[in-house]
Amino acid sequence: MAAGESGSPCDPTYPAMTFDPLTIFVFLLAISLLGLSKGGLSGIGSLSMPMMFFVMSPPAAAGLILPILMMQDIFSVWLYRGQWDNGNLKLLVPAAAVGIGFGFAVFALLPTAVLFLFLGVVTVLFAARGLLKPPAPVKPSKLVGWILGMVSGLTSTVLHQGGPTFQMYMLPQRLPRNTFVATSVFYFWIVNMIKLPGFIVLGQLTRDGLIAAFAAMPFALLMTWCGKKLVSHISVDRFYVIIHWLLAAVGVKLIVDGVM
């Protein structure tokens, strides 16, 4: 279900969950990236899960990060309350739910390396197009929204990477900065809530992971607040350039994960 998996999610070749100094450092760095992402720098948080896989197994990392994500989601929704675009949410959330259901049903059968590579190439091309020739604001069709929403739900479940295809639908609309961020945080709050029962059934939420997650919660919320403050000082034009660069970086990382 995650980067680097070649077989079972419980593959014993992955490091077990321990909290030595290196693991704590990587954990806090991952939380920082997630907080900045939830605060408004959408995309940068996608680098956190692959980082965690260096120090623990994908199931352990998912079980550790998911409670933090959900608390950051709630805090972000409060920070950007009432600023999201309901039209986009009404289209994308049901589509994502379908993708999540499909992802949980077939995740063990999906070739994750191929998915990483395909998603990475498409993401890099989309980001490059936005950077080299910024398009005029346009809202993609509902059909495109349904397809990208389903793929976002699927890749969020299987690869923990739902952001790129979500942004492919949202970025061309050139919404006001806070509307874009608010829609993103509300969308992923709902997506993570839908995914929660599946992760519980798969046994990825453990007692030790929950204890560590709640111990790190104040720091996680602080970094989310810092992300909000940072974004508030960035102009709309510069914000969209930064988001495209972050999307390109995520795409490159996905390609690397796919070929390694």
N, C-alpha and C positions, 0 to 999 in steps of 0.2 A: 504493500500500500504506500510505499514511500521510496524516496530516492535510494538508489543503490540496491534495491531488493532484487535478488535473483531467484528466490524461492519463497519459503514460508516467511511471514512477518516475524516469526519467532526464531529466525535463523540464528544458531548459536555462534556464528562467526562475528556477530555484532557484539560490541562491548555491553556488559550488563550495566544496569543503573547503579552508579556509585556517585558519591559527592566529595570527590577529592578536589584540590584547588583548581585543577584544569577544568573539570566539569562545572564547578561553580562559576568560573570566569566565563566559559562559553555560554552557560545558562543565562547569566546576567547580560551578556552582550546580545544574545538572542532576544531577551525580553526588551532590551533597549530598542532594537530594530523594530520589534512588534509595536512598542509604544509609540515610536515616531510615526510608524505607518498608520496606526489607529488614530493618531492625533491629526493626520492629514497628509503625510508624505506617502500616499498610496503606492504600494509596490515594493518598498524597501523591506517590508516585513517578510516577503517571500523568500528572502535569503536566510531567514532564521532557522527553519526546519532542516535544510541541508547541513547547516552548521552544527545542529544538535546531533546529527547522525554520526559525527566524528567521535562522540563521547558516550553514546548509548544507543540501544536498538531503536528502530523506528517505532514499534509499539510503545516502548517506554517514553520516548520523546513526545509522541502524540498524546499520551495520557498525562504527561507533565505540562505540556503547553496548552492543551485544550481548556482547562479551567481558567488559566490566565487569560487566554484569548476571550473567553466569555465574559470575564469581569471587565477587561479592557473594552469589549464591545458595549457593555452596559454604560460604562463611564463615557465612552465616545458618543453614544446615542444621546446621553444627557448633555454633553458639551455642545452638540450640534442639533439639539432638539428642535423639531418643527421646521428644519431647513431643507429636508430631503425632497426629492421629486417623486410624488406618489405615482405618477403615470409610469415611470420607469420601473418602480418597484412592483407595481401590479402586473407588469409583463415578465420581469426577470425572476421574481421569487418563485412563482409556480413552475417556470421552466427549470430553475435550479433544483427544485424539489424532485422533479422527474429524473434529472441527471443524478441526484444523490441516491435515489432508490435504485437506479440501474447500476450505479457504482458499487453499492453494497452487495447487490445480487451477483455481480460477475467480477469483482475486483481480483479474485485469486486467479482468474483466467486471462486477465488483460496483460499484454506485453508492456510493462512499465517503461522499459528503455525506449521502445518505439514511440510511446506516447510522449515521453520527455523530449525526444528529438523532434518529433513533428510539432509539438506545441512551442518548442524553443525557436525553430526556424520561422514559423508563422509570426511569433511574437517579435522577433528581431526585424523581420520585414515590415511589419506594421509600425513599429517604433521608428524605423529608419524613414519610412514614408512621411510620418508626422513631423520628423525633425528636418528633413530635406525640403519638403514642400507642404507646409501646414495647410490643410484643406479649409475651405470655408465651412462655417457651422452647418451641420446637416444631421438629421435624426435618421438612423438606419431603419429599415422596415421592421414591422412586427415579426415577420418570418425570421429575419436575421437575428432579432432579439431573442426569439425562442430557441434558435439553434445555439447561439452563443451562451444563453442562460443555461441550457441543458449541459453544454460542454463545461461551463464553469462549475456546475454542481458535480458533474462526473469527476473532473480533474481535482476539485477540492477534496473529494472523498478518496480517490485513488492515489493522487500525487501530492495532496496538501497544497495545490497550486491552482486556486480558483480565480485569482486576480487577473491574469493576462486577458482571458477572453471576456471577462466582465468589463475591463477597461477598453477593449476593442469596440464594445458597443457604446460606452459612455463618452470616451474622449472625443469622437467626431462631433458630438453635440455642443462642445465648448460651453458648457453650463457655467454659471457663476461659480467661483472657486468653492465657496462654502456649500453650495448646493451639490456640487460634485462630491465633495468629501462626505457630506452628511448622507447622501444616497449610498455611497460606498460603505460607510460604517453601519448603516441600518441594514443594508442587504446582507453583509457578512455576519451580523448579529443573528439574523433569521436563519441563514445558512448553517451556522454553527449550532443553533438550537435544534435544527432538523437533524443534523448529524449526530447529536449527543446520544440518542438511544442506541444507534448502531455501534458507537464506540463502547458503550456500556455492555452491550451484548457480546462484543468481541473481546471483552475483558481488558481493554486498554487503559481503564482508569483504575489505578491501584492505590492502596492506602498510603504507601510511602510517597507516591507521586502527588497525591492530593495534599499531603502535609507540606511537602516542599513548595508546591504551587501557592498555597495560601500564605506560607511564610514570605514568599517573594512578592505577594500582592501589592503592598504599599509602594515598592519600587516600580512595579509594573504600571501602576496608576500614575505615579509621578512622571514616568517617561511619556505616558500618553498625554498628560497635561503639557509637558515640554514640547511635544509634537504640535499640539494645538497652538501654542504661543509662537513657535517657529513659523508655522504656515501663515499666521495672521500678519507677519511682516514681509510676506512675499507677494509681489504683484501678480495679477491674474496671468499675464503673458508669461512671466518667468516661471510661474507655478506649472503651467502646462508643458513648458520646455523641460523642467526638472522631472515631471512625471514621465515624459517620453524617454528621457535618459535612464530613469530607474527601470522602466519597462524593458528597455534594450538590455540593461545589465541582467535583469531576471531572465530574459530570453537566452542570453549567452550562457548563463549558469544552467538553464534547462538543457541546452545542447550538450554542454560538458557532461551533465549527469546522464544524458542519453547515450553517449559514446564511450563512457568509462565502464 
